Amino acid sequence: MKAIVIDQYGDKEELEEEEIAKPEPESDEVLIEIHAAAVNPIDWKLRYGYLKEKLSLEFPIVLGWDASGIVKKLGKEVESLNKGDRVFVRPELTNRGTYAEYTTAKENLVAKMPENIDFKEAAAVPLAGLIAYQTLVDVGKLDSGDRVLIHAGAGGVGSFAVQIAKNMGAYVATTASSKNIEFLKSLGVDEVIDYTEDDFSQVLEDYDLVIDTLGGEVQDKSFDILKKGGKLVSIVEEPDQEKAAQLGIEAKFHWLIPDGEELSVLAEMIDDNNLKPVVGTVFPFSEQGLKDAHELSETHHARGKIVIKVRS
């Protein structure tokens, strides 16, 4: 089967098309014919070798950990899925990702696609949607009426997080550039701070939760807007625990946990029209398509999710 792989760490030029063996599902897995995949920052961070201490994967590596498609084969222990099901998944982190025509995934990580979205929209959901849900619900313990700041609300994770937080009854603020203000208002955001004009740490205060998608100085300033007893959850880097303790704040780093049940919760939200995947740019399934997609992701300025169209 066709796949886009890397044979060593490096820049986007390492992405190359290769023919590799079509995978066979284990007893607790399904084989998925991929129709669309998505690009996330973890893809190019791993490609550069930034994550090699955390993730030891053998070359060649097929990057990509978002997919939508059709179940083509079942492992002998699989009971909840059938051949022909339209599904989406954030599979385990292995060296056989989703920049490929087929992938396998464990049954408990796969969810049936909502009926009201297409494959490109479905591929945009698993990784970013699960991170957004887990940081808000599982780690952030967001309650109705809480005030939450979600950084980079127009991005892949942010565009899911602002919608989920609004569904939960929170007051939602986010940071963005001026070009995305109206877009974010359309998603239900209560307050948008234009980072090109204002410093969010000077205009916000007494927040219950911050979702940090950027790290660095942005994370450091985020402590200043939280009330005592508030929470900061970062998906980028471990927060300063000493500073958190001094301020009486709970600060955590969260690494995504693949979860088919939580993905099904997101599917239900989408079915009920309470959550809309935001597909930004769609690239073809080719060497150049993936190189262009990685280049865009590395700018940190993509609106919504970057999607790869694998099949028509």
NUTIMI-807445 format. One record per residue (C-alpha): residue in three letters; x, y, z. Coordinates in Angstrom, 1 decimal. Layout:
REM NUTIMI-807445
("ALA", (X, Y, Z))
...
***
This chain:
REM NUTIMI-807445
("MET", (0.0, 0.0, 0.0))
("LYS", (1.0, 3.6, -0.5))
("ALA", (2.3, 5.5, 2.6))
("ILE", (4.2, 8.7, 3.3))
("VAL", (7.1, 7.8, 5.6))
("ILE", (10.3, 9.2, 7.2))
("ASP", (13.5, 7.1, 7.2))
("GLN", (15.4, 9.4, 9.5))
("TYR", (14.7, 12.5, 11.6))
("GLY", (14.8, 15.9, 9.9))
("ASP", (12.9, 18.6, 8.1))
("LYS", (9.9, 18.2, 5.9))
("GLU", (12.0, 16.9, 3.0))
("GLU", (12.3, 13.6, 4.9))
("LEU", (8.7, 12.9, 4.0))
("GLU", (8.8, 10.3, 1.1))
("GLU", (6.3, 8.1, -0.6))
("GLU", (6.9, 4.3, -0.2))
("GLU", (5.1, 1.1, -0.8))
("ILE", (4.8, -0.8, 2.5))
("ALA", (2.9, -3.9, 3.5))
("LYS", (-0.8, -3.5, 4.3))
("PRO", (-1.2, -4.3, 8.0))
("GLU", (-3.2, -7.2, 9.4))
("PRO", (-5.4, -6.7, 12.4))
("GLU", (-4.6, -8.5, 15.7))
("SER", (-7.5, -10.3, 17.4))
("ASP", (-8.6, -7.1, 19.2))
("GLU", (-8.1, -4.8, 16.2))
("VAL", (-9.9, -3.7, 13.0))
("LEU", (-8.4, -2.9, 9.6))
("ILE", (-9.5, 0.6, 8.4))
("GLU", (-9.4, 1.8, 4.8))
("ILE", (-8.4, 5.4, 5.4))
("HIS", (-10.4, 8.1, 3.6))
("ALA", (-8.9, 11.1, 5.4))
("ALA", (-6.2, 11.8, 7.9))
("ALA", (-5.1, 14.9, 9.7))
("VAL", (-1.8, 16.7, 10.5))
("ASN", (-1.0, 17.7, 14.1))
("PRO", (2.0, 19.4, 15.8))
("ILE", (3.0, 16.0, 17.2))
("ASP", (3.7, 14.9, 13.6))
("TRP", (6.4, 17.4, 12.8))
("LYS", (7.8, 17.4, 16.3))
("LEU", (8.3, 13.7, 16.0))
("ARG", (9.7, 14.1, 12.5))
("TYR", (12.3, 16.6, 13.7))
("GLY", (13.3, 14.1, 16.5))
("TYR", (12.1, 16.3, 19.3))
("LEU", (10.2, 13.4, 20.9))
("LYS", (12.7, 10.6, 20.4))
("GLU", (13.4, 10.4, 24.1))
("LYS", (9.7, 9.9, 24.9))
("LEU", (8.8, 7.9, 21.9))
("SER", (11.3, 5.3, 20.6))
("LEU", (10.0, 4.2, 17.2))
("GLU", (11.7, 2.2, 14.6))
("PHE", (12.2, 3.5, 11.0))
("PRO", (10.6, 3.8, 8.6))
("ILE", (8.0, 5.7, 10.5))
("VAL", (4.5, 6.4, 9.1))
("LEU", (3.5, 9.6, 10.9))
("GLY", (-0.1, 10.7, 11.5))
("TRP", (-2.5, 9.8, 14.4))
("ASP", (-5.9, 10.9, 13.2))
("ALA", (-8.0, 8.9, 10.7))
("SER", (-11.5, 8.4, 9.3))
("GLY", (-12.5, 5.6, 7.0))
("ILE", (-14.3, 2.3, 6.6))
("VAL", (-13.8, -1.0, 8.5))
("LYS", (-12.6, -3.6, 6.1))
("LYS", (-11.5, -6.5, 8.4))
("LEU", (-12.2, -7.6, 11.9))
("GLY", (-10.0, -9.3, 14.5))
("LYS", (-11.6, -12.5, 15.8))
("GLU", (-12.4, -10.9, 19.2))
("VAL", (-14.0, -7.7, 17.9))
("GLU", (-17.7, -7.5, 18.7))
("SER", (-18.8, -3.8, 18.7))
("LEU", (-17.9, -3.0, 15.0))
("ASN", (-18.8, -4.5, 11.7))
("LYS", (-17.3, -4.6, 8.2))
("GLY", (-18.5, -1.5, 6.3))
("ASP", (-18.8, 0.7, 9.4))
("ARG", (-17.8, 4.4, 8.9))
("VAL", (-15.4, 5.1, 11.8))
("PHE", (-12.9, 7.5, 13.1))
("VAL", (-10.0, 7.0, 15.5))
("ARG", (-6.9, 8.3, 17.3))
("PRO", (-4.9, 5.1, 17.2))
("GLU", (-2.0, 4.2, 19.5))
("LEU", (1.3, 5.9, 18.9))
("THR", (3.3, 3.4, 16.9))
("ASN", (5.5, 3.6, 13.8))
("ARG", (2.5, 2.8, 11.6))
("GLY", (0.4, 5.9, 11.7))
("THR", (-2.2, 7.2, 9.3))
("TYR", (-0.4, 8.8, 6.4))
("ALA", (-1.3, 5.6, 4.6))
("GLU", (-4.1, 3.9, 2.7))
("TYR", (-4.8, 1.5, 5.6))
("THR", (-4.2, 1.3, 9.3))
("THR", (-5.1, -0.9, 12.1))
("ALA", (-6.5, 0.2, 15.5))
("LYS", (-7.7, -1.5, 18.7))
("GLU", (-11.5, -1.8, 18.9))
("ASN", (-11.7, 0.2, 22.1))
("LEU", (-10.1, 3.2, 20.5))
("VAL", (-12.4, 3.3, 17.5))
("ALA", (-15.8, 5.1, 17.3))
("LYS", (-18.5, 5.2, 14.7))
("MET", (-18.6, 8.4, 12.7))
("PRO", (-21.5, 10.8, 13.2))
("GLU", (-23.9, 10.6, 10.2))
("ASN", (-23.9, 14.4, 9.7))
("ILE", (-20.3, 14.9, 8.8))
("ASP", (-18.0, 13.7, 5.9))
("PHE", (-14.7, 11.9, 6.1))
("LYS", (-12.6, 15.0, 6.0))
("GLU", (-14.5, 16.5, 9.0))
("ALA", (-14.4, 13.3, 10.9))
("ALA", (-10.6, 13.0, 10.5))
("ALA", (-10.3, 16.5, 12.1))
("VAL", (-11.9, 15.3, 15.3))
("PRO", (-10.0, 12.5, 17.2))
("LEU", (-6.7, 13.9, 18.4))
("ALA", (-7.7, 17.5, 18.8))
("GLY", (-11.2, 16.8, 20.0))
("LEU", (-10.0, 14.3, 22.6))
("ILE", (-7.3, 16.7, 23.9))
("ALA", (-9.8, 19.5, 24.2))
("TYR", (-12.3, 17.2, 26.0))
("GLN", (-9.8, 15.7, 28.4))
("THR", (-8.2, 19.0, 29.3))
("LEU", (-11.5, 20.6, 30.1))
("VAL", (-13.4, 17.6, 31.6))
("ASP", (-11.0, 15.0, 32.9))
("VAL", (-8.2, 17.2, 34.1))
("GLY", (-9.6, 20.7, 34.3))
("LYS", (-12.9, 19.6, 36.0))
("LEU", (-14.7, 22.5, 34.3))
("ASP", (-18.1, 23.3, 35.8))
("SER", (-21.1, 25.3, 34.5))
("GLY", (-20.6, 28.9, 35.3))
("ASP", (-16.8, 28.7, 35.4))
("ARG", (-14.6, 31.2, 33.6))
("VAL", (-12.1, 29.6, 31.2))
("LEU", (-9.4, 31.0, 29.0))
("ILE", (-8.5, 28.8, 26.0))
("HIS", (-5.4, 30.0, 24.2))
("ALA", (-5.4, 30.0, 20.4))
("GLY", (-9.1, 29.4, 20.0))
("ALA", (-9.0, 29.4, 16.2))
("GLY", (-6.5, 26.5, 16.1))
("GLY", (-7.2, 22.8, 15.9))
("VAL", (-7.5, 22.1, 19.6))
("GLY", (-8.8, 25.5, 20.5))
("SER", (-11.7, 25.4, 18.0))
("PHE", (-13.0, 22.2, 19.7))
("ALA", (-12.3, 23.4, 23.3))
("VAL", (-14.2, 26.7, 23.0))
("GLN", (-17.3, 24.8, 21.7))
("ILE", (-17.1, 22.0, 24.3))
("ALA", (-16.7, 24.6, 27.1))
("LYS", (-19.7, 26.6, 25.9))
("ASN", (-21.7, 23.3, 25.8))
("MET", (-20.8, 22.8, 29.4))
("GLY", (-22.1, 26.2, 30.4))
("ALA", (-18.8, 28.1, 30.9))
("TYR", (-17.9, 31.7, 30.2))
("VAL", (-15.3, 31.3, 27.5))
("ALA", (-12.5, 33.7, 26.6))
("THR", (-9.8, 33.1, 24.0))
("THR", (-6.8, 34.7, 22.4))
("ALA", (-6.6, 35.2, 18.6))
("SER", (-5.6, 37.6, 15.9))
("SER", (-8.1, 40.1, 14.6))
("LYS", (-8.9, 38.1, 11.4))
("ASN", (-10.3, 35.3, 13.6))
("ILE", (-12.5, 37.4, 16.0))
("GLU", (-15.8, 37.0, 14.0))
("PHE", (-15.1, 33.3, 13.4))
("LEU", (-14.7, 32.7, 17.1))
("LYS", (-17.8, 34.7, 18.0))
("SER", (-19.7, 32.4, 15.6))
("LEU", (-18.5, 29.4, 17.7))
("GLY", (-20.0, 31.0, 20.8))
("VAL", (-16.9, 32.5, 22.4))
("ASP", (-17.9, 35.2, 24.9))
("GLU", (-14.7, 37.3, 24.8))
("VAL", (-11.8, 37.4, 22.3))
("ILE", (-8.6, 39.1, 23.2))
("ASP", (-6.7, 40.2, 20.0))
("TYR", (-3.1, 39.3, 20.9))
("THR", (-1.8, 41.7, 18.3))
("GLU", (-3.4, 44.6, 20.2))
("ASP", (-3.8, 43.6, 23.9))
("ASP", (-1.9, 41.5, 26.5))
("PHE", (-4.5, 39.0, 27.9))
("SER", (-2.8, 39.1, 31.3))
("GLN", (-3.6, 42.8, 31.6))
("VAL", (-7.3, 42.5, 30.8))
("LEU", (-8.5, 39.2, 32.3))
("GLU", (-8.6, 38.2, 36.0))
("ASP", (-10.2, 35.7, 38.4))
("TYR", (-10.5, 32.9, 36.0))
("ASP", (-11.1, 29.3, 37.1))
("LEU", (-9.2, 27.5, 34.3))
("VAL", (-6.7, 28.1, 31.6))
("ILE", (-6.1, 25.7, 28.7))
("ASP", (-2.5, 26.4, 27.5))
("THR", (-1.9, 25.4, 23.9))
("LEU", (1.2, 27.6, 23.4))
("GLY", (3.6, 27.3, 26.3))
("GLY", (6.5, 29.7, 27.1))
("GLU", (5.7, 33.3, 28.0))
("VAL", (2.0, 32.7, 27.3))
("GLN", (1.9, 29.9, 29.9))
("ASP", (3.9, 32.0, 32.4))
("LYS", (1.5, 35.0, 32.1))
("SER", (-1.5, 32.7, 32.4))
("PHE", (-0.8, 32.1, 36.1))
("ASP", (-1.6, 35.8, 36.6))
("ILE", (-5.2, 35.6, 35.5))
("LEU", (-6.2, 32.6, 37.7))
("LYS", (-8.0, 32.9, 41.0))
("LYS", (-6.6, 31.1, 44.0))
("GLY", (-7.6, 27.5, 43.7))
("GLY", (-7.8, 27.8, 39.9))
("LYS", (-6.3, 25.3, 37.4))
("LEU", (-3.8, 25.6, 34.5))
("VAL", (-3.7, 22.7, 32.1))
("SER", (-1.0, 22.7, 29.4))
("ILE", (-0.7, 20.4, 26.4))
("VAL", (2.7, 21.8, 25.5))
("GLU", (5.0, 21.7, 28.4))
("GLU", (5.2, 21.0, 32.2))
("PRO", (4.1, 24.1, 34.1))
("ASP", (6.2, 25.8, 36.8))
("GLN", (5.1, 23.8, 39.9))
("GLU", (6.9, 26.2, 42.3))
("LYS", (5.1, 29.2, 40.9))
("ALA", (1.8, 27.3, 41.0))
("ALA", (2.3, 26.3, 44.7))
("GLN", (3.1, 30.0, 45.6))
("LEU", (-0.1, 31.2, 44.0))
("GLY", (-2.3, 28.3, 45.2))
("ILE", (-3.0, 27.1, 41.7))
("GLU", (-3.1, 23.5, 40.4))
("ALA", (-1.0, 23.2, 37.3))
("LYS", (-0.7, 20.1, 35.1))
("PHE", (0.7, 18.9, 31.8))
("HIS", (-1.6, 16.6, 29.9))
("TRP", (-0.6, 14.1, 27.3))
("LEU", (-3.5, 12.7, 25.3))
("ILE", (-5.0, 9.4, 26.2))
("PRO", (-6.7, 7.6, 23.2))
("ASP", (-10.2, 6.7, 24.2))
("GLY", (-13.0, 5.3, 22.0))
("GLU", (-15.7, 6.0, 24.6))
("GLU", (-14.8, 9.6, 24.9))
("LEU", (-14.6, 9.8, 21.1))
("SER", (-18.2, 8.5, 21.0))
("VAL", (-19.2, 11.3, 23.4))
("LEU", (-17.8, 13.8, 20.9))
("ALA", (-19.6, 12.0, 18.1))
("GLU", (-22.9, 12.4, 20.0))
("MET", (-22.2, 16.2, 20.4))
("ILE", (-21.6, 16.4, 16.7))
("ASP", (-24.8, 14.4, 15.9))
("ASP", (-26.7, 16.8, 18.1))
("ASN", (-25.2, 19.8, 16.3))
("ASN", (-23.5, 21.0, 19.5))
("LEU", (-20.0, 20.5, 18.1))
("LYS", (-18.7, 21.4, 14.6))
("PRO", (-15.4, 20.2, 13.3))
("VAL", (-13.5, 23.1, 11.7))
("VAL", (-11.6, 21.9, 8.7))
("GLY", (-9.1, 24.6, 7.7))
("THR", (-7.0, 23.5, 4.7))
("VAL", (-7.2, 20.2, 2.8))
("PHE", (-4.1, 18.8, 1.2))
("PRO", (-3.7, 15.9, -1.3))
("PHE", (-2.2, 12.5, -0.2))
("SER", (1.2, 12.9, -1.7))
("GLU", (4.8, 13.7, -0.8))
("GLN", (4.3, 17.4, -1.7))
("GLY", (0.9, 17.5, -0.1))
("LEU", (2.3, 16.3, 3.3))
("LYS", (5.3, 18.6, 3.0))
("ASP", (3.0, 21.6, 2.5))
("ALA", (0.7, 20.5, 5.3))
("HIS", (3.7, 20.2, 7.7))
("GLU", (4.9, 23.6, 6.6))
("LEU", (1.5, 25.2, 7.4))
("SER", (1.2, 23.4, 10.8))
("GLU", (4.7, 24.6, 11.8))
("THR", (3.5, 28.3, 11.4))
("HIS", (1.1, 27.8, 14.4))
("HIS", (-1.3, 30.1, 12.5))
("ALA", (-3.6, 27.5, 10.8))
("ARG", (-7.3, 28.0, 11.4))
("GLY", (-9.0, 24.8, 12.4))
("LYS", (-7.6, 21.4, 11.4))
("ILE", (-5.2, 20.5, 8.6))
("VAL", (-6.6, 17.5, 6.7))
("ILE", (-5.2, 15.1, 4.2))
("LYS", (-7.6, 13.7, 1.6))
("VAL", (-6.6, 10.0, 1.1))
("ARG", (-9.5, 8.8, -1.0))
("SER", (-12.3, 10.5, -2.9))
***
